[in-house]
Amino acid sequence: MPRSKNAVASRERRKKVLKMAKGYFGSRKNVWTVAKNAVEKALTYAYIGRKLRKRNFRALWITRINAGARIHGLSYSQFMGKVHAKGVELNRKALADLAMNHPDAFKAVVDAVK
């Protein structure tokens, strides 16, 4: 019995990878082996980036809360300790938004926890 290569499936697989490589420079966009490596690397970076984005946003929120808290005479750690002790149900994202865009509301939170 002759060997079956299944050219249809392998062609589809290659077309999918080459479509993902669209916009790459030079042979990375149209040479199969180079494009495959470039796309694999890009997908790895994309996966890592999805994890890093969460880390970066948390760091940004902490920085904004710290800046807002220091205006009212508290450090970030003191402020967050008091927030948890008082049982305020606002997460860092909401607190950072208040500190950045609604300073009067943030002041009310600070006064509530002091």
ABEGO torsion letter per residue (X at the ends): XBBBAGAAAAAAAAAAAAAAABGBBEAAAABAAAAAAAAAAAAAAAAAAAAAAAAAAAAAAAAAAAAAAAAAGBBAAAAAAAAAAAGBABBAAAAAAAAAABAAAAAAAAAAAX
